[in-house]
């Protein structure tokens, strides 16, 4: 795999044009903007102020898994993320199951983020111009609208940028990430002036189970760690760059998440979060009695959530690219434009599907479905580290998991712990989705597999 993709020779089918800073920004950009800008309105009603611990738990499990990702990214530095890692360590059947998780994870999270973007766009338009996009054109059918048009437009804009080129997309994303970090720091600085200890008095009103339950809702926002590893064939010196970018993204994201969540629940009663749109902007407006901080935050959210959608759709197209190369899906997904060196067909297909999800489904269901896809993919990566250590102990690795095998085992247990606390309907829907993927593999993938061609 590494020879075919030019991992050690700066070669390959895709253009190697991304450096460490840009790649770190991809990881941060895919993460910040999902969890913190709007998931508090979903998680705080579940856990109360103890949602801070939900962020810590989700971050700790993600941290254990990030170490495993860092090792596999350095050992198997190719596109496809955990699909490719499973393919290299556990075989085609498991790889297709992981691919189903990833396609669910990326496609549904892109839709969820696009829905959140629509909320903040309305907040920004209201503050600046005194107008809002009518609910009939900015809400899903279940929420009383016809279609979430801003979400559909966002997906279309992102897809056009991705078709233009990976380097251009990475540069735009890096600029947006720096803006969003600045906006969150602004929230922390202003929000802490509204600190009210009374809001933290009944810290965990619903018990430990609610804290882990909220961690499951939040966990989908850590998809950014996986997104870094989808760029394996477009970065310079991937064995070193991929592990470093994953660890930089993890530390930055978790620190900001916990700080913002703590300030938010201290500044506003937990009961006020339920059903609240553009929550962080609303908190600043209440604290200052003015619209300008909320306007700045809403503008930052609009920019930052654009970057999240950009990276998540980018990641999904690269997973499809790797699957097309392996024969698991039609070869059209593996074709790249000779001028831009981007998989145009994959990008268009992803854009159409994500637009339908974002335009027609509510954010609550989308967020939880993404969490289980992310958790299962993380779980398989942790198992993959153990397997690869056994079957290829001498394989070059740019990073090795400290505390092996304790860290990957704890990562597996942490993922299972959060999965158990998800709603039964989410788990059942996920199992049906994986079953559909298995049917696809045994009717199409196994007959077109490149491995089968080589062996025959």
Secondary structure, DSSP 8 states (H G I E B T S, - for coil): -HHHHTTTTT-SSS---B-HHHHHHHHHHHHTTTHHHHTHHHHHHHHGGGHHHHHHHHHHHHHHHHHHHHHHHHHS-STTHHHHHHHHHT-HHHHHHHHHHHHHHHHHHHHHHHHHHHHHHHHHHHHHHS----HHHHS-GGGT-S-BHHHHHHHHHHHHHHHH-HHHHHHHHHHHHHHHHHHHHHHHHHHGGG--GGGGSSTTTT-HHHHHHHHHHHGGGGGHHHHHHTTTTSBTTHHHHHHHHHHHHHHHHHHHHHHHHHHHHHHS-GGGSTT-SSHHHHHHHHHHSSSHHHHHHHHHHHHHHHHHHHHHHHHHHHHHHHHHHHTSS-GGGG---TTT-S-HHHHHHHHHHHHHHHHHS-HHHHHHHHHHHHHHHHHHHHHHHHHHHHH-TTS--S---TTTTHHHHHHHHHHHHHHHTS-HHHHHHHHHHHHHHHHHIIIIIHHH-HHHHHH-
